[in-house]
């Protein structure tokens, strides 16, 4: 994931409302779910990032959920590196 991706999330987090907890990708269209998963895994292209940006502006409650998933993945990766895997 590039610094631009993280900057985009931080910018959204600064403008978002209360945190949503206990919510997964339930209720989203298949295309939206796939796009969010690609973003989390750092595989979105520029067009998808713009589309995700528009989606998150309309549905800011998802921002914290996405950020938490990214943070969890990053923390797991750091733990693996520290363990010598």
Chimera marker file (.cmm) of the C-alpha trace (Angstrom):
<marker_set name="trace">
<marker id="1" x="0.000" y="0.000" z="0.000" r="1" g="1" b="0" radius="0.5"/>
<marker id="2" x="1.387" y="3.380" z="-0.923" r="1" g="1" b="0" radius="0.5"/>
<marker id="3" x="1.585" y="6.491" z="1.232" r="1" g="1" b="0" radius="0.5"/>
<marker id="4" x="-1.113" y="8.044" z="-0.990" r="1" g="1" b="0" radius="0.5"/>
<marker id="5" x="-3.532" y="5.244" z="-0.032" r="1" g="1" b="0" radius="0.5"/>
<marker id="6" x="-2.882" y="5.795" z="3.660" r="1" g="1" b="0" radius="0.5"/>
<marker id="7" x="-3.148" y="9.569" z="3.269" r="1" g="1" b="0" radius="0.5"/>
<marker id="8" x="-6.530" y="9.087" z="1.605" r="1" g="1" b="0" radius="0.5"/>
<marker id="9" x="-7.747" y="7.014" z="4.556" r="1" g="1" b="0" radius="0.5"/>
<marker id="10" x="-6.414" y="9.478" z="7.120" r="1" g="1" b="0" radius="0.5"/>
<marker id="11" x="-8.142" y="12.337" z="5.324" r="1" g="1" b="0" radius="0.5"/>
<marker id="12" x="-11.430" y="10.426" z="5.384" r="1" g="1" b="0" radius="0.5"/>
<marker id="13" x="-10.989" y="9.462" z="9.036" r="1" g="1" b="0" radius="0.5"/>
<marker id="14" x="-10.568" y="13.102" z="9.959" r="1" g="1" b="0" radius="0.5"/>
<marker id="15" x="-13.960" y="13.837" z="8.406" r="1" g="1" b="0" radius="0.5"/>
<marker id="16" x="-15.811" y="10.692" z="9.504" r="1" g="1" b="0" radius="0.5"/>
<marker id="17" x="-18.439" y="10.308" z="12.140" r="1" g="1" b="0" radius="0.5"/>
<marker id="18" x="-18.700" y="7.823" z="14.970" r="1" g="1" b="0" radius="0.5"/>
<marker id="19" x="-16.980" y="4.474" z="14.659" r="1" g="1" b="0" radius="0.5"/>
<marker id="20" x="-18.937" y="1.511" z="13.399" r="1" g="1" b="0" radius="0.5"/>
<marker id="21" x="-18.144" y="-1.713" z="15.185" r="1" g="1" b="0" radius="0.5"/>
<marker id="22" x="-19.162" y="-5.262" z="14.519" r="1" g="1" b="0" radius="0.5"/>
<marker id="23" x="-19.937" y="-4.620" z="10.889" r="1" g="1" b="0" radius="0.5"/>
<marker id="24" x="-18.516" y="-6.510" z="7.957" r="1" g="1" b="0" radius="0.5"/>
<marker id="25" x="-19.057" y="-6.160" z="4.254" r="1" g="1" b="0" radius="0.5"/>
<marker id="26" x="-22.654" y="-7.379" z="4.618" r="1" g="1" b="0" radius="0.5"/>
<marker id="27" x="-25.141" y="-5.316" z="2.654" r="1" g="1" b="0" radius="0.5"/>
<marker id="28" x="-22.744" y="-4.175" z="-0.035" r="1" g="1" b="0" radius="0.5"/>
<marker id="29" x="-22.936" y="-5.127" z="-3.673" r="1" g="1" b="0" radius="0.5"/>
<marker id="30" x="-20.484" y="-7.792" z="-4.837" r="1" g="1" b="0" radius="0.5"/>
<marker id="31" x="-18.537" y="-5.227" z="-6.870" r="1" g="1" b="0" radius="0.5"/>
<marker id="32" x="-18.176" y="-2.916" z="-3.865" r="1" g="1" b="0" radius="0.5"/>
<marker id="33" x="-17.018" y="-5.774" z="-1.639" r="1" g="1" b="0" radius="0.5"/>
<marker id="34" x="-14.422" y="-6.858" z="-4.200" r="1" g="1" b="0" radius="0.5"/>
<marker id="35" x="-13.188" y="-3.286" z="-4.667" r="1" g="1" b="0" radius="0.5"/>
<marker id="36" x="-12.800" y="-2.760" z="-0.908" r="1" g="1" b="0" radius="0.5"/>
<marker id="37" x="-10.920" y="-6.049" z="-0.544" r="1" g="1" b="0" radius="0.5"/>
<marker id="38" x="-8.591" y="-5.089" z="-3.422" r="1" g="1" b="0" radius="0.5"/>
<marker id="39" x="-7.972" y="-1.712" z="-1.777" r="1" g="1" b="0" radius="0.5"/>
<marker id="40" x="-7.191" y="-3.329" z="1.581" r="1" g="1" b="0" radius="0.5"/>
<marker id="41" x="-4.722" y="-5.653" z="-0.155" r="1" g="1" b="0" radius="0.5"/>
<marker id="42" x="-3.118" y="-2.756" z="-2.064" r="1" g="1" b="0" radius="0.5"/>
<marker id="43" x="-4.269" y="-3.934" z="-5.496" r="1" g="1" b="0" radius="0.5"/>
<marker id="44" x="-6.582" y="-1.076" z="-6.554" r="1" g="1" b="0" radius="0.5"/>
<marker id="45" x="-5.785" y="0.913" z="-9.655" r="1" g="1" b="0" radius="0.5"/>
<marker id="46" x="-6.311" y="4.685" z="-9.870" r="1" g="1" b="0" radius="0.5"/>
<marker id="47" x="-9.838" y="4.379" z="-11.281" r="1" g="1" b="0" radius="0.5"/>
<marker id="48" x="-10.904" y="2.049" z="-8.472" r="1" g="1" b="0" radius="0.5"/>
<marker id="49" x="-9.391" y="4.353" z="-5.847" r="1" g="1" b="0" radius="0.5"/>
<marker id="50" x="-11.415" y="7.245" z="-7.263" r="1" g="1" b="0" radius="0.5"/>
<marker id="51" x="-14.559" y="5.089" z="-7.248" r="1" g="1" b="0" radius="0.5"/>
<marker id="52" x="-13.866" y="3.989" z="-3.671" r="1" g="1" b="0" radius="0.5"/>
<marker id="53" x="-13.304" y="7.612" z="-2.687" r="1" g="1" b="0" radius="0.5"/>
<marker id="54" x="-16.736" y="8.554" z="-4.060" r="1" g="1" b="0" radius="0.5"/>
<marker id="55" x="-18.308" y="5.552" z="-2.305" r="1" g="1" b="0" radius="0.5"/>
<marker id="56" x="-16.715" y="6.485" z="1.038" r="1" g="1" b="0" radius="0.5"/>
<marker id="57" x="-17.847" y="10.093" z="0.713" r="1" g="1" b="0" radius="0.5"/>
<marker id="58" x="-21.408" y="8.772" z="0.462" r="1" g="1" b="0" radius="0.5"/>
<marker id="59" x="-20.922" y="6.054" z="3.107" r="1" g="1" b="0" radius="0.5"/>
<marker id="60" x="-18.313" y="7.322" z="5.597" r="1" g="1" b="0" radius="0.5"/>
<marker id="61" x="-19.191" y="4.694" z="8.211" r="1" g="1" b="0" radius="0.5"/>
<marker id="62" x="-17.137" y="2.196" z="6.203" r="1" g="1" b="0" radius="0.5"/>
<marker id="63" x="-13.928" y="4.212" z="6.545" r="1" g="1" b="0" radius="0.5"/>
<marker id="64" x="-13.116" y="3.139" z="10.075" r="1" g="1" b="0" radius="0.5"/>
<marker id="65" x="-13.950" y="-0.469" z="9.242" r="1" g="1" b="0" radius="0.5"/>
<marker id="66" x="-11.537" y="-0.404" z="6.295" r="1" g="1" b="0" radius="0.5"/>
<marker id="67" x="-8.872" y="1.351" z="8.360" r="1" g="1" b="0" radius="0.5"/>
<marker id="68" x="-9.189" y="-1.267" z="11.100" r="1" g="1" b="0" radius="0.5"/>
<marker id="69" x="-8.831" y="-4.088" z="8.575" r="1" g="1" b="0" radius="0.5"/>
<marker id="70" x="-5.700" y="-2.452" z="7.155" r="1" g="1" b="0" radius="0.5"/>
<marker id="71" x="-4.310" y="-1.858" z="10.649" r="1" g="1" b="0" radius="0.5"/>
<marker id="72" x="-4.997" y="-5.474" z="11.654" r="1" g="1" b="0" radius="0.5"/>
<marker id="73" x="-3.271" y="-6.756" z="8.515" r="1" g="1" b="0" radius="0.5"/>
<marker id="74" x="-0.284" y="-4.497" z="9.052" r="1" g="1" b="0" radius="0.5"/>
<marker id="75" x="0.017" y="-5.514" z="12.708" r="1" g="1" b="0" radius="0.5"/>
<marker id="76" x="-0.151" y="-9.198" z="11.749" r="1" g="1" b="0" radius="0.5"/>
<marker id="77" x="2.585" y="-8.655" z="9.157" r="1" g="1" b="0" radius="0.5"/>
<marker id="78" x="4.800" y="-6.909" z="11.680" r="1" g="1" b="0" radius="0.5"/>
<marker id="79" x="4.248" y="-9.729" z="14.186" r="1" g="1" b="0" radius="0.5"/>
<marker id="80" x="5.235" y="-12.283" z="11.551" r="1" g="1" b="0" radius="0.5"/>
<marker id="81" x="8.426" y="-10.366" z="10.767" r="1" g="1" b="0" radius="0.5"/>
<marker id="82" x="9.292" y="-10.070" z="14.453" r="1" g="1" b="0" radius="0.5"/>
<marker id="83" x="8.791" y="-13.824" z="14.873" r="1" g="1" b="0" radius="0.5"/>
<marker id="84" x="11.227" y="-14.442" z="12.021" r="1" g="1" b="0" radius="0.5"/>
<marker id="85" x="8.735" y="-15.862" z="9.539" r="1" g="1" b="0" radius="0.5"/>
<link id1="1" id2="2" r="1" g="1" b="0" radius="0.2"/>
<link id1="2" id2="3" r="1" g="1" b="0" radius="0.2"/>
<link id1="3" id2="4" r="1" g="1" b="0" radius="0.2"/>
<link id1="4" id2="5" r="1" g="1" b="0" radius="0.2"/>
<link id1="5" id2="6" r="1" g="1" b="0" radius="0.2"/>
<link id1="6" id2="7" r="1" g="1" b="0" radius="0.2"/>
<link id1="7" id2="8" r="1" g="1" b="0" radius="0.2"/>
<link id1="8" id2="9" r="1" g="1" b="0" radius="0.2"/>
<link id1="9" id2="10" r="1" g="1" b="0" radius="0.2"/>
<link id1="10" id2="11" r="1" g="1" b="0" radius="0.2"/>
<link id1="11" id2="12" r="1" g="1" b="0" radius="0.2"/>
<link id1="12" id2="13" r="1" g="1" b="0" radius="0.2"/>
<link id1="13" id2="14" r="1" g="1" b="0" radius="0.2"/>
<link id1="14" id2="15" r="1" g="1" b="0" radius="0.2"/>
<link id1="15" id2="16" r="1" g="1" b="0" radius="0.2"/>
<link id1="16" id2="17" r="1" g="1" b="0" radius="0.2"/>
<link id1="17" id2="18" r="1" g="1" b="0" radius="0.2"/>
<link id1="18" id2="19" r="1" g="1" b="0" radius="0.2"/>
<link id1="19" id2="20" r="1" g="1" b="0" radius="0.2"/>
<link id1="20" id2="21" r="1" g="1" b="0" radius="0.2"/>
<link id1="21" id2="22" r="1" g="1" b="0" radius="0.2"/>
<link id1="22" id2="23" r="1" g="1" b="0" radius="0.2"/>
<link id1="23" id2="24" r="1" g="1" b="0" radius="0.2"/>
<link id1="24" id2="25" r="1" g="1" b="0" radius="0.2"/>
<link id1="25" id2="26" r="1" g="1" b="0" radius="0.2"/>
<link id1="26" id2="27" r="1" g="1" b="0" radius="0.2"/>
<link id1="27" id2="28" r="1" g="1" b="0" radius="0.2"/>
<link id1="28" id2="29" r="1" g="1" b="0" radius="0.2"/>
<link id1="29" id2="30" r="1" g="1" b="0" radius="0.2"/>
<link id1="30" id2="31" r="1" g="1" b="0" radius="0.2"/>
<link id1="31" id2="32" r="1" g="1" b="0" radius="0.2"/>
<link id1="32" id2="33" r="1" g="1" b="0" radius="0.2"/>
<link id1="33" id2="34" r="1" g="1" b="0" radius="0.2"/>
<link id1="34" id2="35" r="1" g="1" b="0" radius="0.2"/>
<link id1="35" id2="36" r="1" g="1" b="0" radius="0.2"/>
<link id1="36" id2="37" r="1" g="1" b="0" radius="0.2"/>
<link id1="37" id2="38" r="1" g="1" b="0" radius="0.2"/>
<link id1="38" id2="39" r="1" g="1" b="0" radius="0.2"/>
<link id1="39" id2="40" r="1" g="1" b="0" radius="0.2"/>
<link id1="40" id2="41" r="1" g="1" b="0" radius="0.2"/>
<link id1="41" id2="42" r="1" g="1" b="0" radius="0.2"/>
<link id1="42" id2="43" r="1" g="1" b="0" radius="0.2"/>
<link id1="43" id2="44" r="1" g="1" b="0" radius="0.2"/>
<link id1="44" id2="45" r="1" g="1" b="0" radius="0.2"/>
<link id1="45" id2="46" r="1" g="1" b="0" radius="0.2"/>
<link id1="46" id2="47" r="1" g="1" b="0" radius="0.2"/>
<link id1="47" id2="48" r="1" g="1" b="0" radius="0.2"/>
<link id1="48" id2="49" r="1" g="1" b="0" radius="0.2"/>
<link id1="49" id2="50" r="1" g="1" b="0" radius="0.2"/>
<link id1="50" id2="51" r="1" g="1" b="0" radius="0.2"/>
<link id1="51" id2="52" r="1" g="1" b="0" radius="0.2"/>
<link id1="52" id2="53" r="1" g="1" b="0" radius="0.2"/>
<link id1="53" id2="54" r="1" g="1" b="0" radius="0.2"/>
<link id1="54" id2="55" r="1" g="1" b="0" radius="0.2"/>
<link id1="55" id2="56" r="1" g="1" b="0" radius="0.2"/>
<link id1="56" id2="57" r="1" g="1" b="0" radius="0.2"/>
<link id1="57" id2="58" r="1" g="1" b="0" radius="0.2"/>
<link id1="58" id2="59" r="1" g="1" b="0" radius="0.2"/>
<link id1="59" id2="60" r="1" g="1" b="0" radius="0.2"/>
<link id1="60" id2="61" r="1" g="1" b="0" radius="0.2"/>
<link id1="61" id2="62" r="1" g="1" b="0" radius="0.2"/>
<link id1="62" id2="63" r="1" g="1" b="0" radius="0.2"/>
<link id1="63" id2="64" r="1" g="1" b="0" radius="0.2"/>
<link id1="64" id2="65" r="1" g="1" b="0" radius="0.2"/>
<link id1="65" id2="66" r="1" g="1" b="0" radius="0.2"/>
<link id1="66" id2="67" r="1" g="1" b="0" radius="0.2"/>
<link id1="67" id2="68" r="1" g="1" b="0" radius="0.2"/>
<link id1="68" id2="69" r="1" g="1" b="0" radius="0.2"/>
<link id1="69" id2="70" r="1" g="1" b="0" radius="0.2"/>
<link id1="70" id2="71" r="1" g="1" b="0" radius="0.2"/>
<link id1="71" id2="72" r="1" g="1" b="0" radius="0.2"/>
<link id1="72" id2="73" r="1" g="1" b="0" radius="0.2"/>
<link id1="73" id2="74" r="1" g="1" b="0" radius="0.2"/>
<link id1="74" id2="75" r="1" g="1" b="0" radius="0.2"/>
<link id1="75" id2="76" r="1" g="1" b="0" radius="0.2"/>
<link id1="76" id2="77" r="1" g="1" b="0" radius="0.2"/>
<link id1="77" id2="78" r="1" g="1" b="0" radius="0.2"/>
<link id1="78" id2="79" r="1" g="1" b="0" radius="0.2"/>
<link id1="79" id2="80" r="1" g="1" b="0" radius="0.2"/>
<link id1="80" id2="81" r="1" g="1" b="0" radius="0.2"/>
<link id1="81" id2="82" r="1" g="1" b="0" radius="0.2"/>
<link id1="82" id2="83" r="1" g="1" b="0" radius="0.2"/>
<link id1="83" id2="84" r="1" g="1" b="0" radius="0.2"/>
<link id1="84" id2="85" r="1" g="1" b="0" radius="0.2"/>
</marker_set>
